[in-house]
């Protein structure tokens, strides 16, 4: 379409003749929520839920102020400034239909990298009732081996000496909470929206550990006053591509420098434990429960682990996207076998969830040809993902005598992936992992010691010492290194 309309507040009425736009006032005075880590997922999830609620006429007092704590956030900050913090959410359906909608629930965005004071002021403002987080697993700053807080980070050391000059999420949270306490304001809720088990408990443990080292009196107040509800979040949100921006401009007449794409499916299960109020999210189908752990485990062990199964096996084979994997009948059957025989038996009953329906929905979601989630994205940071999503399933099945063969092949594929860094067609793999060098070195050692890769206890625990796992893993790894295709090995296990 010629001359697409630039997305901003002034043009909303004109844009509204093309696609749905916010019908509510975007008052920046009422905050309600400060969100740290405004990536695509947040904009497709919490921000979308709040937008829905505001569209219905509720939650007028709730808006979101985004916060960036990394230099990389500057790009989004600058785009948001020109677009009045508006963005387009493009829901991609399996039949090819795209439903775009302008989202207006984010009304401000502050960078904490150059001047922390405006961020602290916003968090400490009386209208702020929730500080939510999407900071990825790495943002929680815990040692993956011990689960304890990592004090060795230079920014953490700086914050301990200079509490008024925060750099990390913990420095900002403690600075803002101290101000609230000192002027008699109630504490805000810290709401984790990250894909880690017991995310609220983890946020609490890490923040209290940091605060205890910085200001023990404040740590005591935080422990008594701040709520940290656990939550389970779910919506597949691929990285925005130039083609998405072009589609929005050409097919819908909207110029948006950073739209977000996502699947139709969305889910949020939250423990109803808030320090200082919350929006009525149940009106837009958020599920509030007394204990989120069973739902969390279901999602991590089925969806997230399922993604990793397809991702690593697909990478070795040469499939470029997750939907390409599922369109391959062998991959679809293999994934279903893993879900049915290894993941499901350790989940137990989950109230309100039909696991067969849930697994069917996963296959449908993964197969969505309009999402085209890249295998390289799914495989990125596998060193942070597999110890939470997949490896615990192996440990639990070893303890109960359950099947481990499907997951074990994934570990063997990960070793090969880390070592050779090419697929079975000789094409280079895009490997994104903070531990890439360590993984590569360990995988290289398999020529001398078949178990070298899985002897990394920080990732695998004692798996290498388990005779059943070691025998299965060694056999599969040898076949891989002797030239067996990943498909042949998959067929042999089915």
N, C-alpha and C positions, 0 to 999 in steps of 0.2 A: 504494500500500500504506500502510495506517495505521501510524503510529508506527515509521518506519524506524529502524534501529539506527545510532547514532552511531559513525563509524569511529574507533577507537583501539585500543591494544594490549589493553586489558582486555576488549574486546568481540570479539576476533578469533575465539574459539571459536564464539560465536553467529553471527557473520558467516559463518563457514565452512560453515554449513548452507545458505547462500544462494549463495555464490560461492567460488571458490578463494582461499585465503589463504596467507601464508608458513608453511612447515613448519619453518623453521630458527630458531635462536636469533639475536636481534638485539642482539648484544653491542656496546656502544658503545666498548669499550676498544680493540678492533682496528679500526683505520681502513682503511689500505690506499690508499683513493682520496679525495682532496679534489677536489670539482668546483665550478668557478666558473661561474655562469650556469645556475641550475636552472629552466629553462623547460620547457614541454611537451615539446619535442623530447628533451631529456636524459632526461626521465622515461619517454618511450616508446622510448628507444634504449639508451644505455649502462646506465642503471639497470635496464632490463628484461632486458638480456643478463645482468647480474650476478645479478639475481633468479632467472632460469632456472638459472644455474649453481649457485646456492645451494640451490634447490629439489631439484636432483639429488643433493645431498649433498656437492658440491665447494665450494671457495672459502670455507670457514668463517672464515678469517682476513681476508677481504675485506669491507669495508662502505664506504659512501659518506658523507662529511660534505659537505653542500652549503654553498656560500658565496654570499652576496649582497653585491655592491659598489655597488648603486644603491638609492636610497630606495624605488624602486618594488618592490624585493624584500621590503619589510617585510610586505606583505600575505601573501605565501606563507610567510614566516617565522612569522607569527602563527598562520596556519592549521595549519602543520606542528606547531607547539607543542601545539595542542589535540588533534591527531590522532596524536601520537607519531610524526610523520614518515612516517606511512602515507598512501598514496593509492591510488585505483582507476584502473587502466588499462582503458579501454573500447575493445576492438577492434571496428570496424564493418565488417561484410562486405557485399559488393555485393547479396546477397539480402535484406538488411535485418536479418540476425541480428546481435545485439550480444553479445560475450563479455567480461564484466567480470572483473577479477582484482585482488586487493589486492597491491600491491608493497611489499616491506619492506626493500629493499636500501639505502635512505637511512636512516641512523640518527640524524643530527644536522644542524642547519642553523645557521650562524653568520652574523650580519650584521657586515660590516667597516666600515660607514659611521659608527658611533658609537664603537666601540672596536676598533681593529685588532689589539690584542694577542692575543685568543683565536684569531683566524684564523691569525696568524703562528705561534703555539704549535702549533696543529694541523698546519699544513704542515711545521713543523720537527720534529714528533714522530717517533721512530724507526720507528713502524709505518706512516707515510705513505710510500708508494713511487711513487705516481702523482698528479700534479695535472693534471686534465683540464679542458678549456675548451669552453664553448659561449657565446661572447660576441658573436656576429654579426660581420659584416664590419667594422663600425665600431669594434668593440672592439679591433682590432689596431692602431689609431692610426697608419695609414700614409697618406701623401699619395697619392691615386688617380692623380695625374699622374706623379709621380716614383717612387712605390713606396718612398720613404724615410720614416723615422720622423718624426712630427710633434712637435717639441719646443715648439710654441707653446701647447699646452694648459696652462692655469693649474695643474691638478692635477699635471701632469708636472713643471712648474717647482718646485712645492712639494716634491715627492718628491726632486728632486735636492738641495734644500737640507736636507730633513728625512727622511733615509732610514728613520728609525724611526717615521714617521707616514705610512704609505702610503695612497694613495687609489685608485690604478688597479691593474689586474692586474699590471703590470710592477713597481710598487712592492712589492706583496705577494710576488711571486715572488722578487725580489732580497733582500728582508728575510729571508724564510724560508730561502733557499739560503745566505745569509751565515751564519745561525745554524748550519745543518747543517755547513757547511765548518769553522766555528770550533770545533765540538765533535767533529769527526772523523766525522760521519755521512756515508754515501754520498748522492749527489744523487738526487732523485726524477726521474722522467720527466715531461716536459711533453707532454701528449697532447691535441692539438687535435681537436675534433669539429665544426668549423665548415665551412660550405659555401664554402670558398675554395680555389682551386687551390694545391697545394703548402702546405697549411695548417701542417704541421709546420715546413717550411723558413721560412715567413713568421713563425711564432711565434719561431723561433730568431733570425732576423735582427733582428726588432724588440726582443726581450729583450736580445740582446747589444749592440745599439746603445744602448739605455737604460742597461744596466749599465756600459758603457764610459764613459758620461758621468758616472755616479754613483760608480763604484768600479772603476777599471781592473783591479786585481788580482782582484776577484771576477769580472769579465767573463772573464778568462782561465781561471779555474777552471770557470766555467759552460761555456765553449766546450769544455773538455776532458772534463768529467764528465757533463753533462746530455744526455740523448737527447731528440730531438724527432721521433718517427715521423710521417710523413704518413699520413693516413687518409681514406677516402671513406665518408661516412655517408649513409644513405637510409631514410627512412620519412616518409610524409606525415602531418603532425600538425596538424590544424586547431585554431584557438583554441577553448577550451572555452566553451560557451554555457550560459545559465540552463536551457535545455531539456535539456541533457545532465545537469545536476545533478538536475533533476526526474525524468528517465527513470530514473536510478540509484535515486532514492528510491522512486518509484512502482512500477517494474517489478521491482526487485531488493531493495528494502527496506533500502538502505544510504544513510546520510546522510554525504556527502563534500562539503566546501565547495569543493574544487578537484580534481575528477577530470581525467584526460587522455584525449582520444579520438585514435584513430589508425586507419590502414588495416592489413590483415593483413600486407602485404609489409614486410619488414625486411632490410636489407643493411648490412654493415660490412666494409670491406677495409682492412687495416692493415699497415704495414711492421713487421716483427718486430724492432724496435730499441728495447729498453727498458733503462734504466740500472740498475734495481734490482728486477727481477722483475715479473711480471704474473699475473693470473688465467688459468686455462686456457680462455680464451674459445673456442678452436677446438672445444671439446666442445659448444658451443651454436651452431656453424655460422658463427662469425666467420672470415673468410678472411684468413690471414696470407700476405703476399707480399713479395718482395725490393724491388719497385718499384710504388708505388700509382699512378703518374702516368697510365698508360693507362686505368685504371678511373675515376680522378678526372675525366679529360677526357671520357670516355664519359657519365658522369652529368651533368656540368655542361652539356655541349653537347646532350644529348638530353633528359633529364628537366627540368633547371632551365630551359634555353632553351625547351623545349616548353611549360612552364608560362607563361613570359613571352609566347610567341606567342599562346596561348589567352587569357591575361589581358588584354593590351592590345587585341587585336582584339575580344575579348568585351566589354570595358568600353565601347569605342566603340559596339558594336552594342546593348548593353543587357543582355547575359546576366549574371545575378547570381552564378553559381557556375561552377566549372570543369566539374563534371559536366553542367551545362546546356549548356556549349559543346560537349562531346563528343557529347551526345545530338543535337546539330544536325549532320546529315550533312556539310554543307558545311565546318563547322569541323573535324570529324574528318578529312575528306579533305585539307583544307589542312594540318593539322598533320602528317599522314603524309607528304605531299609534301615539306614542309620537312625532316622527319627523314630521308627517303630520299634526296632530291636535293641537299641542302645540308649537313646535319650529318654523315651517315654517311660520305661520301666522304673526309672529312679525318681520320677516326679511325684507320684502319688495322686490323690484326688485334689482338684483345684475348684473351689466353689464357684459356680456360675460359668464354668468353662467346659465345653465339650472338646476334649483334646483331638478327637478325630476331625472335627470341623476346623479346629485351629490349624492342624497340619495340612488339611486340604487347602485352607486359605493361604498358607505359606507357599505352597506350590504354585497357586494361581498368582500370587503377588510376585514371586521370583520370575515367573514366566512373562510378566507384563512387557511386551515388546516396545512399548512407548517410553519405558523408564531407561532401559539400556544402562544399568548400573555397571560400571567397568569392573572387571576382575581385579585390576591393579588397585583400585580403591578399596575393595573388600579385603585384599591381601595386605594392604598397608598397615604397618604397626602390628603385625601378627604376634610379635613378642609381648605386646600388651593385651592382646585379645585372647589368644588360645589358652593361656593359663587361667582365664576366667570362664571362657565359653565352652571349651572342648576337653581340656586335660582333666578337670575334675570329674567329668563323666567317665573317663577311662579309669581313674582311681576308684570311683564308686562301684563300677562294674567288676573291677578286679576283686574288690572286697566282698561282693555278693555272688561271684561266679557268673556274672552276666557276660554277654558278648562284648568284645573289644575290637573285633577285626576291622570294622568299617572306619572307626576313628584312628586306628593304628596306621592304616594306609595313608591317612591325611598327614600324620606326623612324619612318615617316611617321605611323602611328597614334599613336605616343608623342608626337610633336610636337603633333598635333591635341588629344590628351588633355591635354597640359600647357598648351596655349593656351586652349582653350574650356572645359575642366573640366566639360563636360556630355556625355552620350551623344547618339546621333543621334535620340533621342526627346525631347531637351531636359531629361532628368532629370540632376540634379547628380551628379557623380562624387566619391566619397570618395578624395581624393588624400593619401597619407601618404608624404612624402619630405623628407629633410633639405634637399634642393636645390630644393624646390618653387618658391620665389620666383625663383631663377635660371633654372630650366627654363621657367617661365611667361614671364619677360622675353625669353628667347631665342626662344621660340616665337612671341611677339607680333611679333618683328622680321621674320618671314617675309613680311609684307605688303610690306616694302621689299627684302628679300633672301631668296630662296627657300631658300638654304642656311644661313641664320642659325643655326638650331637645331643643325645638325650641324657647325657651326664651333667648337663647344665641344670643344677638343682634349683636355681632361682626360677627356672621356667617349668621344670618337669617334676620337681620334688624327687622322690626315690624311685621313679618309674624304671630307671635302668637296672635297679636291683631286683625287680620283680621278674621271676623266671618266665612266667607265662607271657608277659608283655615283651620281654627281651627276645624270646624265641620268635614270636610273631613279627615283631618289628624287624629283627635282623633278616629273617627270610624275605620279607617284602622289600626291604632296602636292597638286598643283594640282587633280587630280580630286576629292580629298577636300574641299578648300576650296570647290570649285564645286558641292558637294552630292551627289557620288556616294556611295552607301551603301558601308559596309565590305564588305558581302556581294557587291555588284556587282564591286568591285575584286578580291576573293578569287576569284570565279568567273572573272574575266578572266585571272587568272594560272595557273589550273589547266589 
